Each structure stands twice: as C-alpha cells, then as structure tokens.
C-alpha cells in the first residue's frame, strides 16, 4: 500500500505523517488490490484543519474530506467514512457477483431447444475473398456463399482476434 501525503499551508510534521500512514493501512483489509492513497492536509483561515483523501479502486474514484479543529480527529473521522464506503463497495461487488448468471447453454437448462426464427438464405456463388469483402461491408457476423469451383456451401465469419474463418461443407447442395 502506498500513501502519499501532501501538506498545504502547513509545515510538514513527521508525527502526523506517521499517524496517517498507520491509520490508512487499516483500509487495506477491505480490498484485495493494493491501494495507492493520496492524502492532502491543509489549513484554512488559520484555524480550520482540512483532510482530503482520494484513491482509485478498480476504476472507481473514492474520495472524502473532513474539516475540524484538530488534525488527528479529522483523520479518525475520515477513516470512519472511508471504512463505511469501502464496506458498501465490497458488499455491492459481492452482491453483483452472486446475481450475475453463470454461463450455461439453453440445452442444459431446458432440456430441449426451440427454433425461434427461420430464414432462407440464397447462397450466391463467390470466392472466399469476395465473401470477406461483403462481410466487412455488411457488418454481419457471418456470410453464407457457394464456392463456384467446388459447388460447396461455405460460411465465412469474423473471429474475436480480427481474423476470418472459413467453413466448407462436403458434397453439393441441391
């Protein structure tokens, strides 16, 4: 865990720096990833002491500030705020992971699949390069065509890695 402490309008104090570092390490027990906490201590109007804490947790920015007469009391109060926020974040994450459905196919769940939509596609004769060009132009996920040399019905589709795959059938279709 990394803690960066900045002093604004105050002389740096090693005692308060050690106190803050000790307190901020308690936040680590709420998350799995190491935290990089940034703390700003400032003095407003010569008597109001302000503590600002900010860190990023899995893309979520969590920040809090507290203004009190005593810097140590402000640090304690802000630590309570951050512990509540991290507990809420952890519970929300846990709830999301429990509710998120596991990947299963409809065959496993229902026992029998139903055909919802039926379409008839005319397999036009073209070579695989032309089929790839038409696939890119159309924005579809696959293209069905007939290989003019062999007479086979073929399917070309775009893979997740950006390349294309070609599936050829054996035998001629009527």
C-alpha positions as CSV (number, residue, x, y, z in Angstrom):
1,X,0.0,0.0,0.0
2,X,1.3,3.4,-0.9
3,X,0.4,6.5,0.9
4,X,1.3,10.0,-0.5
5,X,0.9,12.8,2.0
6,X,0.9,16.5,0.9
7,X,0.9,19.5,3.2
8,X,-0.7,22.8,2.0
9,X,-0.2,25.9,4.1
10,X,1.2,23.8,6.9
11,X,4.7,22.9,7.9
12,X,5.4,19.1,7.3
13,X,5.2,17.2,10.6
14,X,6.6,13.7,10.9
15,X,4.4,12.8,13.8
16,X,1.2,13.4,11.9
17,X,2.7,11.7,8.8
18,X,3.3,8.5,10.8
19,X,-0.1,8.7,12.3
20,X,-1.8,9.0,8.9
21,X,0.2,6.2,7.4
22,X,-0.7,3.9,10.3
23,X,-4.4,4.7,10.0
24,X,-4.5,4.4,6.2
25,X,-3.1,0.8,6.4
26,X,-6.3,-0.2,8.1
27,X,-8.1,0.4,4.8
28,X,-6.2,-2.4,3.1
29,X,-8.2,-5.1,4.8
30,X,-11.4,-4.1,2.9
31,X,-10.0,-4.7,-0.6
32,X,-7.9,-7.3,-2.4
33,X,-5.8,-5.0,-4.5
34,X,-3.1,-2.7,-3.1
35,X,-4.3,0.8,-2.5
36,X,-2.5,4.0,-3.6
37,X,-3.9,6.6,-1.2
38,X,-3.3,10.3,-1.7
39,X,-3.8,12.5,1.4
40,X,-3.8,16.3,1.4
41,X,-3.6,18.1,4.7
42,X,-4.3,21.8,4.6
43,X,-5.0,24.8,6.8
44,X,-7.9,27.1,6.1
45,X,-8.3,30.5,7.7
46,X,-5.5,29.7,10.2
47,X,-7.7,27.5,12.5
48,X,-9.7,25.1,10.3
49,X,-7.7,21.9,9.5
50,X,-8.9,20.0,6.4
51,X,-8.0,16.4,5.4
52,X,-8.7,15.2,1.9
53,X,-8.2,11.6,0.9
54,X,-8.5,10.2,-2.6
55,X,-7.8,6.8,-4.2
56,X,-8.9,4.8,-7.1
57,X,-10.3,1.2,-6.7
58,X,-10.9,-0.8,-9.9
59,X,-11.6,2.4,-11.8
60,X,-13.9,3.8,-9.1
61,X,-12.6,7.0,-7.5
62,X,-13.3,7.2,-3.8
63,X,-12.6,10.4,-2.0
64,X,-13.6,12.1,1.2
65,X,-12.8,15.2,3.1
66,X,-13.2,16.4,6.7
67,X,-12.7,19.8,8.4
68,X,-12.1,20.0,12.1
69,X,-10.1,22.0,14.6
70,X,-7.7,19.0,15.3
71,X,-5.9,17.2,12.5
72,X,-5.8,13.8,14.3
73,X,-9.5,13.9,15.0
74,X,-10.2,14.8,11.3
75,X,-8.1,11.8,10.3
76,X,-10.0,9.5,12.6
77,X,-13.4,10.8,11.3
78,X,-12.3,10.5,7.7
79,X,-11.1,6.9,8.3
80,X,-14.6,6.0,9.6
81,X,-16.1,7.5,6.4
82,X,-13.8,5.6,4.2
83,X,-14.3,2.3,6.0
84,X,-18.1,2.7,5.5
85,X,-17.6,3.5,1.8
86,X,-15.3,0.5,1.3
87,X,-17.7,-1.8,3.1
88,X,-20.5,-0.6,1.0
89,X,-18.4,-1.0,-2.2
90,X,-17.3,-4.5,-1.1
91,X,-20.9,-5.6,-0.4
92,X,-22.1,-4.1,-3.7
93,X,-19.4,-6.1,-5.5
94,X,-20.2,-9.3,-3.7
95,X,-23.9,-8.8,-4.5
96,X,-23.2,-8.3,-8.2
97,X,-21.0,-11.4,-8.3
98,X,-23.8,-13.5,-6.7
99,X,-26.5,-12.2,-9.0
100,X,-24.5,-12.5,-12.2
101,X,-25.7,-15.6,-14.0
102,X,-23.2,-18.3,-14.8
103,X,-22.6,-19.2,-18.4
104,X,-24.8,-22.1,-19.4
105,X,-26.5,-23.1,-22.7
106,X,-30.2,-23.3,-23.1
107,X,-29.8,-27.0,-23.8
108,X,-28.6,-27.7,-20.3
109,X,-31.3,-25.7,-18.6
110,X,-34.4,-26.5,-20.5
111,X,-33.6,-29.9,-21.9
112,X,-34.9,-29.1,-25.4
113,X,-34.2,-26.0,-27.6
114,X,-36.8,-24.2,-29.7
115,X,-36.3,-22.6,-33.1
116,X,-37.4,-19.0,-32.8
117,X,-36.7,-17.6,-36.2
118,X,-36.4,-19.3,-39.6
119,X,-34.8,-17.6,-42.5
120,X,-33.9,-18.8,-46.0
121,X,-30.7,-17.5,-47.4
122,X,-29.7,-17.8,-51.0
123,X,-26.1,-18.9,-51.2
124,X,-24.7,-16.8,-54.0
125,X,-21.6,-18.1,-55.9
126,X,-18.5,-16.2,-55.0
127,X,-14.9,-16.8,-53.9
128,X,-13.9,-16.5,-50.3
129,X,-12.1,-13.2,-50.8
130,X,-15.2,-11.6,-52.2
131,X,-17.3,-13.1,-49.3
132,X,-14.9,-11.5,-46.8
133,X,-15.2,-8.1,-48.5
134,X,-19.0,-8.4,-48.5
135,X,-18.9,-9.5,-44.9
136,X,-16.9,-6.4,-43.8
137,X,-19.2,-4.1,-45.8
138,X,-22.4,-5.6,-44.5
139,X,-21.4,-5.6,-40.8
140,X,-22.9,-9.0,-40.3
141,X,-21.2,-11.7,-38.2
142,X,-21.1,-14.3,-40.9
143,X,-21.6,-14.8,-44.7
144,X,-23.0,-17.9,-46.4
145,X,-22.0,-18.4,-50.0
146,X,-21.4,-21.1,-52.6
147,X,-17.9,-21.9,-53.8
148,X,-18.1,-21.6,-57.7
149,X,-15.3,-24.1,-58.3
150,X,-16.4,-26.9,-56.0
151,X,-20.1,-26.1,-55.7
152,X,-19.9,-26.4,-51.9
153,X,-21.8,-24.3,-49.5
154,X,-19.4,-22.3,-47.3
155,X,-19.6,-20.0,-44.3
156,X,-17.1,-17.3,-43.5
157,X,-17.1,-15.5,-40.2
158,X,-15.0,-13.0,-38.3
159,X,-13.2,-14.3,-35.3
160,X,-12.6,-12.5,-32.0
161,X,-9.0,-11.9,-32.8
162,X,-10.0,-10.0,-36.0
163,X,-9.1,-12.8,-38.5
164,X,-11.6,-14.7,-40.6
165,X,-12.5,-18.4,-40.6
166,X,-13.9,-20.4,-43.5
167,X,-16.2,-23.4,-43.0
168,X,-16.7,-25.6,-46.1
169,X,-19.2,-28.3,-46.5
170,X,-18.6,-31.6,-48.3
171,X,-20.9,-32.6,-51.1
172,X,-23.1,-30.4,-53.2
173,X,-26.4,-28.9,-52.1
174,X,-29.4,-29.2,-54.3
